[in-house]
């Protein structure tokens, strides 16, 4: 599958798939994402955009909805920069990420738990009960 096709299937705003991360697990797909147009990071502490220099970057792994029956994990670089409000180093907020999941995956978990138990939703999504409960 071409990376452009995967990018279109995922339909994540301002991000594109730049690579496939190799894994031994045949039931999972791991994709490396990068921003298409670099924008100023949104501070996770105050919610404002600061035009400070980037302190460092960290790679986070985010789970998304399944593709072709396989669990999808997205490897996204998040930038750290100082907050103008309190001076602490904060990790940027990305609007489509909620915790360790994409917003749409979190919404799917919420829909499932509204019609079934947390245990059954976790079984279906291959998540443990605690993760389903906190999400």
N, CA, C and O atoms as CSV, one atom per row, in Angstrom:
chain,resi,resn,atom,element,x,y,z
A,1,UNK,N,N,0.849,-1.178,0.000
A,1,UNK,CA,C,0.000,0.000,0.000
A,1,UNK,C,C,0.894,1.240,0.000
A,1,UNK,O,O,1.893,1.292,0.717
A,2,UNK,N,N,0.537,2.212,-0.789
A,2,UNK,CA,C,1.328,3.425,-0.865
A,2,UNK,C,C,1.046,4.318,0.330
A,2,UNK,O,O,-0.062,4.332,0.868
A,3,UNK,N,N,2.068,5.067,0.736
A,3,UNK,CA,C,1.938,5.937,1.911
A,3,UNK,C,C,0.905,7.037,1.687
A,3,UNK,O,O,0.223,7.439,2.630
A,4,UNK,N,N,0.778,7.525,0.473
A,4,UNK,CA,C,-0.224,8.558,0.185
A,4,UNK,C,C,-1.635,8.005,0.390
A,4,UNK,O,O,-2.504,8.710,0.903
A,5,UNK,N,N,-1.868,6.769,0.002
A,5,UNK,CA,C,-3.177,6.134,0.185
A,5,UNK,C,C,-3.489,5.959,1.662
A,5,UNK,O,O,-4.620,6.189,2.089
A,6,UNK,N,N,-2.494,5.553,2.448
A,6,UNK,CA,C,-2.688,5.394,3.891
A,6,UNK,C,C,-2.991,6.745,4.524
A,6,UNK,O,O,-3.858,6.842,5.392
A,7,UNK,N,N,-2.284,7.789,4.098
A,7,UNK,CA,C,-2.528,9.142,4.596
A,7,UNK,C,C,-3.973,9.553,4.324
A,7,UNK,O,O,-4.629,10.127,5.193
A,8,UNK,N,N,-4.466,9.263,3.136
A,8,UNK,CA,C,-5.849,9.608,2.783
A,8,UNK,C,C,-6.848,8.799,3.610
A,8,UNK,O,O,-7.882,9.331,4.012
A,9,UNK,N,N,-6.557,7.528,3.868
A,9,UNK,CA,C,-7.450,6.701,4.684
A,9,UNK,C,C,-7.526,7.202,6.122
A,9,UNK,O,O,-8.601,7.215,6.721
A,10,UNK,N,N,-6.396,7.613,6.672
A,10,UNK,CA,C,-6.377,8.099,8.053
A,10,UNK,C,C,-7.024,9.476,8.176
A,10,UNK,O,O,-7.648,9.773,9.195
A,11,UNK,N,N,-6.888,10.306,7.169
A,11,UNK,CA,C,-7.504,11.644,7.118
A,11,UNK,C,C,-7.251,12.459,8.384
A,11,UNK,O,O,-8.188,12.976,8.993
A,12,UNK,N,N,-5.996,12.569,8.772
A,12,UNK,CA,C,-5.627,13.361,9.947
A,12,UNK,C,C,-5.205,14.750,9.484
A,12,UNK,O,O,-4.369,14.876,8.590
A,13,UNK,N,N,-5.777,15.797,10.085
A,13,UNK,CA,C,-5.474,17.151,9.613
A,13,UNK,C,C,-4.010,17.541,9.814
A,13,UNK,O,O,-3.468,17.413,10.911
A,14,UNK,N,N,-3.382,18.018,8.742
A,14,UNK,CA,C,-2.017,18.528,8.731
A,14,UNK,C,C,-0.951,17.466,9.032
A,14,UNK,O,O,0.167,17.822,9.405
A,15,UNK,N,N,-1.265,16.182,8.879
A,15,UNK,CA,C,-0.284,15.129,9.099
A,15,UNK,C,C,-0.301,14.161,7.930
A,15,UNK,O,O,-1.340,13.925,7.314
A,16,UNK,N,N,0.868,13.604,7.635
A,16,UNK,CA,C,0.973,12.608,6.575
A,16,UNK,C,C,1.805,11.426,7.081
A,16,UNK,O,O,2.631,11.565,7.984
A,17,UNK,N,N,1.566,10.277,6.484
A,17,UNK,CA,C,2.321,9.072,6.812
A,17,UNK,C,C,3.625,9.120,6.034
A,17,UNK,O,O,3.625,9.264,4.811
A,18,UNK,N,N,4.743,8.998,6.755
A,18,UNK,CA,C,6.050,9.050,6.095
A,18,UNK,C,C,6.769,7.710,6.127
A,18,UNK,O,O,7.814,7.547,5.497
A,19,UNK,N,N,6.213,6.752,6.859
A,19,UNK,CA,C,6.862,5.453,6.913
A,19,UNK,C,C,6.039,4.439,7.675
A,19,UNK,O,O,5.096,4.775,8.391
A,20,UNK,N,N,6.423,3.193,7.498
A,20,UNK,CA,C,5.804,2.087,8.221
A,20,UNK,C,C,6.849,1.549,9.177
A,20,UNK,O,O,7.957,1.201,8.770
A,21,UNK,N,N,6.492,1.482,10.453
A,21,UNK,CA,C,7.416,0.991,11.475
A,21,UNK,C,C,7.318,-0.530,11.498
A,21,UNK,O,O,6.229,-1.066,11.702
A,22,UNK,N,N,8.424,-1.240,11.294
A,22,UNK,CA,C,8.368,-2.700,11.283
A,22,UNK,C,C,8.019,-3.264,12.657
A,22,UNK,O,O,8.479,-2.759,13.681
A,23,UNK,N,N,7.207,-4.310,12.669
A,23,UNK,CA,C,6.820,-4.989,13.900
A,23,UNK,C,C,6.653,-6.475,13.631
A,23,UNK,O,O,6.346,-6.881,12.510
A,24,UNK,N,N,6.855,-7.283,14.664
A,24,UNK,CA,C,6.699,-8.730,14.532
A,24,UNK,C,C,5.230,-9.146,14.622
A,24,UNK,O,O,4.863,-10.234,14.178
A,25,UNK,N,N,4.397,-8.288,15.191
A,25,UNK,CA,C,2.994,-8.606,15.381
A,25,UNK,C,C,2.223,-8.373,14.082
A,25,UNK,O,O,2.120,-7.239,13.614
A,26,UNK,N,N,1.687,-9.440,13.506
A,26,UNK,CA,C,0.959,-9.347,12.237
A,26,UNK,C,C,-0.445,-8.774,12.395
A,26,UNK,O,O,-1.114,-8.500,11.399
A,27,UNK,N,N,-0.901,-8.588,13.635
A,27,UNK,CA,C,-2.237,-8.057,13.885
A,27,UNK,C,C,-2.221,-6.544,14.121
A,27,UNK,O,O,-3.250,-5.950,14.443
A,28,UNK,N,N,-1.051,-5.928,13.961
A,28,UNK,CA,C,-0.922,-4.494,14.201
A,28,UNK,C,C,-0.225,-3.815,13.031
A,28,UNK,O,O,0.620,-4.402,12.357
A,29,UNK,N,N,-0.606,-2.558,12.810
A,29,UNK,CA,C,0.055,-1.706,11.826
A,29,UNK,C,C,0.595,-0.492,12.574
A,29,UNK,O,O,-0.123,0.126,13.360
A,30,UNK,N,N,1.848,-0.154,12.330
A,30,UNK,CA,C,2.481,1.000,12.973
A,30,UNK,C,C,2.949,1.962,11.879
A,30,UNK,O,O,3.728,1.594,11.000
A,31,UNK,N,N,2.453,3.209,11.955
A,31,UNK,CA,C,2.788,4.217,10.957
A,31,UNK,C,C,3.509,5.393,11.606
A,31,UNK,O,O,3.171,5.805,12.716
A,32,UNK,N,N,4.494,5.922,10.913
A,32,UNK,CA,C,5.230,7.099,11.353
A,32,UNK,C,C,4.601,8.324,10.689
A,32,UNK,O,O,4.465,8.367,9.466
A,33,UNK,N,N,4.214,9.325,11.500
A,33,UNK,CA,C,3.557,10.518,10.985
A,33,UNK,C,C,4.442,11.748,11.147
A,33,UNK,O,O,5.240,11.837,12.080
A,34,UNK,N,N,4.289,12.695,10.224
A,34,UNK,CA,C,4.959,13.989,10.312
A,34,UNK,C,C,3.972,15.075,9.903
A,34,UNK,O,O,3.045,14.836,9.130
A,35,UNK,N,N,4.191,16.275,10.439
A,35,UNK,CA,C,3.360,17.409,10.060
A,35,UNK,C,C,3.618,17.784,8.610
A,35,UNK,O,O,4.754,17.730,8.140
A,36,UNK,N,N,2.566,18.161,7.907
A,36,UNK,CA,C,2.713,18.621,6.530
A,36,UNK,C,C,3.208,20.067,6.540
A,36,UNK,O,O,4.215,20.393,5.910
A,37,UNK,N,N,2.496,20.922,7.256
A,37,UNK,CA,C,2.874,22.328,7.402
A,37,UNK,C,C,3.178,22.561,8.877
A,37,UNK,O,O,2.309,22.388,9.732
A,38,UNK,N,N,4.408,22.951,9.170
A,38,UNK,CA,C,4.818,23.143,10.560
A,38,UNK,C,C,4.159,24.412,11.092
A,38,UNK,O,O,4.316,25.494,10.525
A,39,UNK,N,N,3.423,24.263,12.185
A,39,UNK,CA,C,2.752,25.385,12.834
A,39,UNK,C,C,3.315,25.554,14.237
A,39,UNK,O,O,3.997,24.664,14.745
A,40,UNK,N,N,3.038,26.669,14.855
A,40,UNK,CA,C,3.489,26.903,16.231
A,40,UNK,C,C,2.733,25.957,17.166
A,40,UNK,O,O,1.532,25.750,16.991
A,41,UNK,N,N,3.419,25.383,18.156
A,41,UNK,CA,C,2.762,24.438,19.056
A,41,UNK,C,C,1.770,25.123,19.991
A,41,UNK,O,O,1.989,26.252,20.428
A,42,UNK,N,N,0.666,24.417,20.294
A,42,UNK,CA,C,-0.326,24.886,21.255
A,42,UNK,C,C,0.081,24.354,22.619
A,42,UNK,O,O,0.285,23.150,22.775
A,43,UNK,N,N,0.201,25.222,23.600
A,43,UNK,CA,C,0.649,24.860,24.948
A,43,UNK,C,C,-0.399,24.006,25.653
A,43,UNK,O,O,-1.582,24.346,25.655
A,44,UNK,N,N,0.031,22.903,26.247
A,44,UNK,CA,C,-0.899,22.037,26.987
A,44,UNK,C,C,-1.242,22.609,28.352
A,44,UNK,O,O,-2.210,22.172,28.975
A,45,UNK,N,N,-0.471,23.574,28.827
A,45,UNK,CA,C,-0.738,24.175,30.127
A,45,UNK,C,C,-1.800,25.251,30.075
A,45,UNK,O,O,-2.722,25.255,30.891
A,46,UNK,N,N,-1.683,26.171,29.119
A,46,UNK,CA,C,-2.611,27.304,29.071
A,46,UNK,C,C,-3.498,27.302,27.833
A,46,UNK,O,O,-4.480,28.041,27.777
A,47,UNK,N,N,-3.161,26.472,26.827
A,47,UNK,CA,C,-3.969,26.402,25.619
A,47,UNK,C,C,-3.692,27.480,24.590
A,47,UNK,O,O,-4.383,27.553,23.574
A,48,UNK,N,N,-2.696,28.317,24.831
A,48,UNK,CA,C,-2.340,29.381,23.895
A,48,UNK,C,C,-1.210,28.931,22.969
A,48,UNK,O,O,-0.466,27.998,23.274
A,49,UNK,N,N,-1.104,29.605,21.857
A,49,UNK,CA,C,0.010,29.366,20.936
A,49,UNK,C,C,1.145,30.289,21.340
A,49,UNK,O,O,0.984,31.508,21.389
A,50,UNK,N,N,2.305,29.688,21.631
A,50,UNK,CA,C,3.495,30.474,21.967
A,50,UNK,C,C,4.482,30.339,20.818
A,50,UNK,O,O,4.679,29.246,20.288
A,51,UNK,N,N,5.080,31.411,20.447
A,51,UNK,CA,C,6.037,31.389,19.346
A,51,UNK,C,C,7.465,31.314,19.889
A,51,UNK,O,O,8.366,31.994,19.399
A,52,UNK,N,N,7.653,30.472,20.910
A,52,UNK,CA,C,8.979,30.260,21.497
A,52,UNK,C,C,9.710,29.200,20.692
A,52,UNK,O,O,9.120,28.514,19.857
A,53,UNK,N,N,10.993,29.080,20.954
A,53,UNK,CA,C,11.756,28.022,20.319
A,53,UNK,C,C,11.365,26.674,20.935
A,53,UNK,O,O,10.909,26.613,22.077
A,54,UNK,N,N,11.545,25.616,20.179
A,54,UNK,CA,C,11.226,24.271,20.650
A,54,UNK,C,C,12.355,23.787,21.543
A,54,UNK,O,O,13.525,23.829,21.164
A,55,UNK,N,N,11.991,23.328,22.731
A,55,UNK,CA,C,12.964,22.834,23.707
A,55,UNK,C,C,13.482,21.463,23.292
A,55,UNK,O,O,14.690,21.230,23.262
A,56,UNK,N,N,12.554,20.553,22.968
A,56,UNK,CA,C,12.910,19.206,22.544
A,56,UNK,C,C,11.683,18.549,21.910
A,56,UNK,O,O,10.603,19.137,21.866
A,57,UNK,N,N,11.865,17.339,21.428
A,57,UNK,CA,C,10.764,16.566,20.850
A,57,UNK,C,C,10.718,15.203,21.516
A,57,UNK,O,O,11.734,14.676,21.967
A,58,UNK,N,N,9.514,14.645,21.566
A,58,UNK,CA,C,9.351,13.292,22.080
A,58,UNK,C,C,8.404,12.539,21.156
A,58,UNK,O,O,7.490,13.127,20.578
A,59,UNK,N,N,8.624,11.248,21.021
A,59,UNK,CA,C,7.783,10.428,20.167
A,59,UNK,C,C,6.721,9.759,21.032
A,59,UNK,O,O,7.043,9.132,22.041
A,60,UNK,N,N,5.461,9.892,20.640
A,60,UNK,CA,C,4.365,9.240,21.344
A,60,UNK,C,C,3.686,8.269,20.389
A,60,UNK,O,O,3.685,8.464,19.174
A,61,UNK,N,N,3.109,7.219,20.966
A,61,UNK,CA,C,2.394,6.224,20.181
A,61,UNK,C,C,0.918,6.350,20.515
A,61,UNK,O,O,0.521,6.231,21.674
A,62,UNK,N,N,0.103,6.593,19.487
A,62,UNK,CA,C,-1.322,6.835,19.616
A,62,UNK,C,C,-2.068,5.721,18.897
A,62,UNK,O,O,-1.714,5.358,17.775
A,63,UNK,N,N,-3.109,5.173,19.541
A,63,UNK,CA,C,-3.907,4.136,18.882
A,63,UNK,C,C,-5.056,4.784,18.128
A,63,UNK,O,O,-5.687,5.721,18.617
A,64,UNK,N,N,-5.319,4.272,16.928
A,64,UNK,CA,C,-6.399,4.773,16.078
A,64,UNK,C,C,-7.349,3.617,15.761
A,64,UNK,O,O,-7.137,2.485,16.196
A,65,UNK,N,N,-8.382,3.918,15.009
A,65,UNK,CA,C,-9.361,2.917,14.593
A,65,UNK,C,C,-8.675,1.849,13.737
A,65,UNK,O,O,-7.647,2.111,13.112
A,66,UNK,N,N,-9.242,0.664,13.715
A,66,UNK,CA,C,-8.669,-0.440,12.945
A,66,UNK,C,C,-8.765,-0.196,11.449
A,66,UNK,O,O,-9.696,0.445,10.963
A,67,UNK,N,N,-7.777,-0.722,10.731
A,67,UNK,CA,C,-7.777,-0.760,9.268
A,67,UNK,C,C,-7.637,-2.211,8.850
A,67,UNK,O,O,-6.706,-2.890,9.284
A,68,UNK,N,N,-8.531,-2.691,8.029
A,68,UNK,CA,C,-8.495,-4.078,7.533
A,68,UNK,C,C,-8.404,-5.088,8.675
A,68,UNK,O,O,-7.726,-6.108,8.553
A,69,UNK,N,N,-9.081,-4.806,9.772
A,69,UNK,CA,C,-9.104,-5.724,10.900
A,69,UNK,C,C,-7.847,-5.711,11.756
A,69,UNK,O,O,-7.718,-6.530,12.666
A,70,UNK,N,N,-6.934,-4.816,11.490
A,70,UNK,CA,C,-5.692,-4.715,12.268
A,70,UNK,C,C,-5.705,-3.457,13.126
A,70,UNK,O,O,-6.202,-2.412,12.706
A,71,UNK,N,N,-5.159,-3.565,14.324
A,71,UNK,CA,C,-5.026,-2.398,15.188
A,71,UNK,C,C,-3.989,-1.451,14.589
A,71,UNK,O,O,-2.953,-1.887,14.088
A,72,UNK,N,N,-4.276,-0.165,14.645
A,72,UNK,CA,C,-3.406,0.853,14.047
A,72,UNK,C,C,-2.791,1.700,15.153
A,72,UNK,O,O,-3.493,2.213,16.025
A,73,UNK,N,N,-1.468,1.837,15.105
A,73,UNK,CA,C,-0.728,2.674,16.051
A,73,UNK,C,C,0.030,3.733,15.260
A,73,UNK,O,O,0.724,3.424,14.292
A,74,UNK,N,N,-0.112,4.983,15.684
A,74,UNK,CA,C,0.516,6.105,15.004
A,74,UNK,C,C,1.657,6.643,15.858
A,74,UNK,O,O,1.462,6.936,17.038
A,75,UNK,N,N,2.826,6.774,15.285
A,75,UNK,CA,C,3.999,7.312,15.973
A,75,UNK,C,C,4.111,8.788,15.586
A,75,UNK,O,O,4.411,9.124,14.441
A,76,UNK,N,N,3.866,9.651,16.557
A,76,UNK,CA,C,3.797,11.096,16.313
A,76,UNK,C,C,4.827,11.810,17.182
A,76,UNK,O,O,4.954,11.520,18.372
A,77,UNK,N,N,5.559,12.742,16.584
A,77,UNK,CA,C,6.506,13.557,17.353
A,77,UNK,C,C,5.749,14.741,17.951
A,77,UNK,O,O,5.067,15.479,17.240
A,78,UNK,N,N,5.879,14.911,19.266
A,78,UNK,CA,C,5.291,16.061,19.945
A,78,UNK,C,C,6.425,16.956,20.415
A,78,UNK,O,O,7.441,16.483,20.923
A,79,UNK,N,N,6.235,18.254,20.236
A,79,UNK,CA,C,7.264,19.221,20.604
A,79,UNK,C,C,7.048,19.718,22.029
A,79,UNK,O,O,5.919,19.814,22.511
A,80,UNK,N,N,8.152,20.028,22.682
A,80,UNK,CA,C,8.111,20.620,24.014
A,80,UNK,C,C,8.658,22.036,23.912
A,80,UNK,O,O,9.676,22.281,23.266
A,81,UNK,N,N,7.964,22.963,24.562
A,81,UNK,CA,C,8.438,24.345,24.572
A,81,UNK,C,C,8.022,25.023,25.870
A,81,UNK,O,O,7.078,24.577,26.524
A,82,UNK,N,N,8.713,26.095,26.253
A,82,UNK,CA,C,8.367,26.774,27.502
A,82,UNK,C,C,7.050,27.545,27.377
A,82,UNK,O,O,6.777,28.172,26.353
A,83,UNK,N,N,6.249,27.487,28.428
A,83,UNK,CA,C,4.982,28.219,28.494
A,83,UNK,C,C,5.262,29.644,28.955
A,83,UNK,O,O,6.015,29.855,29.906
A,84,UNK,N,N,4.663,30.612,28.292
A,84,UNK,CA,C,4.833,32.012,28.677
A,84,UNK,C,C,4.111,32.343,29.976
A,84,UNK,O,O,4.465,33.310,30.650
A,85,UNK,N,N,3.101,31.550,30.337
A,85,UNK,CA,C,2.309,31.818,31.541
A,85,UNK,C,C,3.075,31.454,32.816
A,85,UNK,O,O,3.188,32.264,33.735
A,86,UNK,N,N,3.606,30.208,32.860
A,86,UNK,CA,C,4.256,29.747,34.098
A,86,UNK,C,C,5.734,29.407,33.932
A,86,UNK,O,O,6.397,29.079,34.915
A,87,UNK,N,N,6.262,29.477,32.720
A,87,UNK,CA,C,7.674,29.224,32.486
A,87,UNK,C,C,8.077,27.758,32.454
A,87,UNK,O,O,9.247,27.451,32.223
A,88,UNK,N,N,7.131,26.841,32.680
A,88,UNK,CA,C,7.445,25.412,32.665
A,88,UNK,C,C,7.504,24.886,31.239
A,88,UNK,O,O,6.888,25.444,30.332
A,89,UNK,N,N,8.247,23.814,31.056
A,89,UNK,CA,C,8.333,23.159,29.749
A,89,UNK,C,C,7.070,22.323,29.584
A,89,UNK,O,O,6.779,21.464,30.417
A,90,UNK,N,N,6.322,22.569,28.517
A,90,UNK,CA,C,5.052,21.887,28.271
A,90,UNK,C,C,5.095,21.161,26.926
A,90,UNK,O,O,5.756,21.599,25.984
A,91,UNK,N,N,4.379,20.047,26.864
A,91,UNK,CA,C,4.236,19.284,25.628
A,91,UNK,C,C,3.088,19.887,24.834
A,91,UNK,O,O,2.072,20.281,25.408
A,92,UNK,N,N,3.244,19.961,23.522
A,92,UNK,CA,C,2.197,20.568,22.698
A,92,UNK,C,C,0.922,19.725,22.685
A,92,UNK,O,O,0.960,18.506,22.851
A,93,UNK,N,N,-0.201,20.403,22.485
A,93,UNK,CA,C,-1.494,19.741,22.304
A,93,UNK,C,C,-1.747,19.605,20.814
A,93,UNK,O,O,-1.497,20.531,20.043
A,94,UNK,N,N,-2.244,18.446,20.416
A,94,UNK,CA,C,-2.655,18.227,19.035
A,94,UNK,C,C,-4.140,17.911,19.084
A,94,UNK,O,O,-4.565,17.019,19.818
A,95,UNK,N,N,-4.936,18.644,18.299
A,95,UNK,CA,C,-6.389,18.612,18.463
A,95,UNK,C,C,-7.023,17.240,18.259
A,95,UNK,O,O,-8.072,16.973,18.846
A,96,UNK,N,N,-6.441,16.372,17.463
A,96,UNK,CA,C,-7.058,15.076,17.206
A,96,UNK,C,C,-6.532,13.972,18.111
A,96,UNK,O,O,-6.887,12.806,17.936
A,97,UNK,N,N,-5.691,14.328,19.076
A,97,UNK,CA,C,-5.173,13.349,20.038
A,97,UNK,C,C,-5.821,13.577,21.391
A,97,UNK,O,O,-5.847,14.696,21.903
A,98,UNK,N,N,-6.349,12.494,21.964
A,98,UNK,CA,C,-6.935,12.537,23.302
A,98,UNK,C,C,-6.249,11.447,24.127
A,98,UNK,O,O,-6.582,10.268,24.013
A,99,UNK,N,N,-5.304,11.849,24.945
A,99,UNK,CA,C,-4.553,10.868,25.743
A,99,UNK,C,C,-3.672,10.020,24.856
A,99,UNK,O,O,-2.820,10.540,24.134
A,100,UNK,N,N,-3.876,8.700,24.908
A,100,UNK,CA,C,-3.092,7.773,24.090
A,100,UNK,C,C,-3.861,7.294,22.868
A,100,UNK,O,O,-3.474,6.315,22.230
A,101,UNK,N,N,-4.960,7.990,22.540
A,101,UNK,CA,C,-5.830,7.580,21.441
A,101,UNK,C,C,-6.160,8.775,20.554
A,101,UNK,O,O,-6.022,9.928,20.963
A,102,UNK,N,N,-6.598,8.479,19.331
A,102,UNK,CA,C,-7.129,9.553,18.497
A,102,UNK,C,C,-8.520,9.887,19.017
A,102,UNK,O,O,-9.151,9.079,19.699
A,103,UNK,N,N,-8.985,11.069,18.693
A,103,UNK,CA,C,-10.304,11.522,19.136
A,103,UNK,C,C,-11.395,10.558,18.649
A,103,UNK,O,O,-12.313,10.233,19.402
A,104,UNK,N,N,-11.299,10.105,17.403
A,104,UNK,CA,C,-12.340,9.220,16.864
A,104,UNK,C,C,-12.327,7.851,17.521
A,104,UNK,O,O,-13.382,7.236,17.675
A,105,UNK,N,N,-11.146,7.353,17.915
A,105,UNK,CA,C,-11.091,6.077,18.615
A,105,UNK,C,C,-11.704,6.206,20.012
A,105,UNK,O,O,-12.420,5.313,20.465
A,106,UNK,N,N,-11.419,7.325,20.693
A,106,UNK,CA,C,-12.006,7.570,22.012
A,106,UNK,C,C,-13.524,7.673,21.912
A,106,UNK,O,O,-14.234,7.191,22.795
A,107,UNK,N,N,-14.027,8.288,20.858
A,107,UNK,CA,C,-15.473,8.371,20.656
A,107,UNK,C,C,-16.075,6.993,20.418
A,107,UNK,O,O,-17.184,6.720,20.877
A,108,UNK,N,N,-15.359,6.114,19.705
A,108,UNK,CA,C,-15.841,4.754,19.485
A,108,UNK,C,C,-15.920,4.000,20.811
A,108,UNK,O,O,-16.879,3.267,21.052
A,109,UNK,N,N,-14.925,4.174,21.664
A,109,UNK,CA,C,-14.950,3.535,22.984
A,109,UNK,C,C,-16.163,4.022,23.772
A,109,UNK,O,O,-16.866,3.222,24.389
A,110,UNK,N,N,-16.409,5.332,23.753
A,110,UNK,CA,C,-17.554,5.891,24.471
A,110,UNK,C,C,-18.878,5.371,23.930
A,110,UNK,O,O,-19.786,5.079,24.709
A,111,UNK,N,N,-19.008,5.249,22.616
A,111,UNK,CA,C,-20.241,4.715,22.022
A,111,UNK,C,C,-20.463,3.274,22.438
A,111,UNK,O,O,-21.576,2.881,22.787
A,112,UNK,N,N,-19.391,2.486,22.397
A,112,UNK,CA,C,-19.524,1.071,22.769
A,112,UNK,C,C,-19.896,0.891,24.235
A,112,UNK,O,O,-20.723,0.043,24.572
A,113,UNK,N,N,-19.285,1.687,25.103
A,113,UNK,CA,C,-19.582,1.534,26.530
A,113,UNK,C,C,-20.967,2.052,26.883
A,113,UNK,O,O,-21.478,1.745,27.959
A,114,UNK,N,N,-21.582,2.828,26.007
A,114,UNK,CA,C,-22.947,3.276,26.282
A,114,UNK,C,C,-23.971,2.188,25.989
A,114,UNK,O,O,-25.091,2.248,26.496
A,115,UNK,N,N,-23.608,1.188,25.176
A,115,UNK,CA,C,-24.560,0.117,24.851
A,115,UNK,C,C,-24.144,-1.242,25.398
A,115,UNK,O,O,-24.904,-2.205,25.299
A,116,UNK,N,N,-22.949,-1.332,25.972
A,116,UNK,CA,C,-22.470,-2.598,26.514
A,116,UNK,C,C,-21.604,-2.330,27.739
A,116,UNK,O,O,-21.417,-1.176,28.122
A,117,UNK,N,N,-21.080,-3.371,28.349
A,117,UNK,CA,C,-20.233,-3.207,29.531
A,117,UNK,C,C,-18.813,-2.837,29.124
A,117,UNK,O,O,-18.421,-3.014,27.970
A,118,UNK,N,N,-18.050,-2.323,30.079
A,118,UNK,CA,C,-16.644,-1.993,29.825
A,118,UNK,C,C,-15.853,-3.235,29.450
A,118,UNK,O,O,-14.976,-3.179,28.588
A,119,UNK,N,N,-16.161,-4.360,30.095
A,119,UNK,CA,C,-15.451,-5.612,29.818
A,119,UNK,C,C,-15.685,-6.063,28.383
A,119,UNK,O,O,-14.744,-6.451,27.689
A,120,UNK,N,N,-16.938,-6.013,27.937
A,120,UNK,CA,C,-17.243,-6.431,26.569
A,120,UNK,C,C,-16.649,-5.472,25.539
A,120,UNK,O,O,-16.147,-5.907,24.503
A,121,UNK,N,N,-16.704,-4.170,25.821
A,121,UNK,CA,C,-16.102,-3.185,24.912
A,121,UNK,C,C,-14.593,-3.401,24.836
A,121,UNK,O,O,-14.004,-3.326,23.757
A,122,UNK,N,N,-13.971,-3.669,25.978
A,122,UNK,CA,C,-12.533,-3.939,26.002
A,122,UNK,C,C,-12.172,-5.189,25.228
A,122,UNK,O,O,-11.162,-5.218,24.525
A,123,UNK,N,N,-12.991,-6.221,25.351
A,123,UNK,CA,C,-12.745,-7.452,24.593
A,123,UNK,C,C,-12.816,-7.170,23.100
A,123,UNK,O,O,-11.953,-7.616,22.343
A,124,UNK,N,N,-13.832,-6.437,22.672
A,124,UNK,CA,C,-14.019,-6.142,21.259
A,124,UNK,C,C,-12.881,-5.300,20.700
A,124,UNK,O,O,-12.415,-5.546,19.588
A,125,UNK,N,N,-12.429,-4.306,21.465
A,125,UNK,CA,C,-11.378,-3.396,21.011
A,125,UNK,C,C,-9.970,-3.850,21.384
A,125,UNK,O,O,-8.990,-3.184,21.053
A,126,UNK,N,N,-9.874,-4.983,22.073
A,126,UNK,CA,C,-8.606,-5.547,22.533
A,126,UNK,C,C,-7.894,-4.597,23.501
A,126,UNK,O,O,-6.683,-4.396,23.415
A,127,UNK,N,N,-8.673,-4.017,24.426
A,127,UNK,CA,C,-8.152,-3.141,25.470
A,127,UNK,C,C,-8.493,-3.741,26.821
A,127,UNK,O,O,-9.457,-4.497,26.943
A,128,UNK,N,N,-7.709,-3.408,27.836
A,128,UNK,CA,C,-8.030,-3.893,29.169
A,128,UNK,C,C,-9.138,-3.029,29.775
A,128,UNK,O,O,-9.380,-1.911,29.319
A,129,UNK,N,N,-9.811,-3.556,30.807
A,129,UNK,CA,C,-10.958,-2.873,31.411
A,129,UNK,C,C,-10.590,-1.501,31.956
A,129,UNK,O,O,-11.374,-0.560,31.831
A,130,UNK,N,N,-9.415,-1.369,32.558
A,130,UNK,CA,C,-8.997,-0.105,33.152
A,130,UNK,C,C,-8.846,0.986,32.086
A,130,UNK,O,O,-9.240,2.132,32.303
A,131,UNK,N,N,-8.282,0.624,30.952
A,131,UNK,CA,C,-8.121,1.580,29.859
A,131,UNK,C,C,-9.479,2.034,29.346
A,131,UNK,O,O,-9.684,3.225,29.110
A,132,UNK,N,N,-10.411,1.096,29.171
A,132,UNK,CA,C,-11.761,1.433,28.721
A,132,UNK,C,C,-12.427,2.343,29.741
A,132,UNK,O,O,-13.073,3.317,29.356
A,133,UNK,N,N,-12.290,2.058,31.009
A,133,UNK,CA,C,-12.927,2.840,32.050
A,133,UNK,C,C,-12.393,4.274,32.098
A,133,UNK,O,O,-13.169,5.218,32.245
A,134,UNK,N,N,-11.085,4.439,31.975
A,134,UNK,CA,C,-10.506,5.780,32.056
A,134,UNK,C,C,-10.722,6.590,30.795
A,134,UNK,O,O,-10.683,7.820,30.835
A,135,UNK,N,N,-10.949,5.924,29.683
A,135,UNK,CA,C,-11.136,6.632,28.423
A,135,UNK,C,C,-12.555,7.096,28.346
A,135,UNK,O,O,-12.947,7.723,27.362
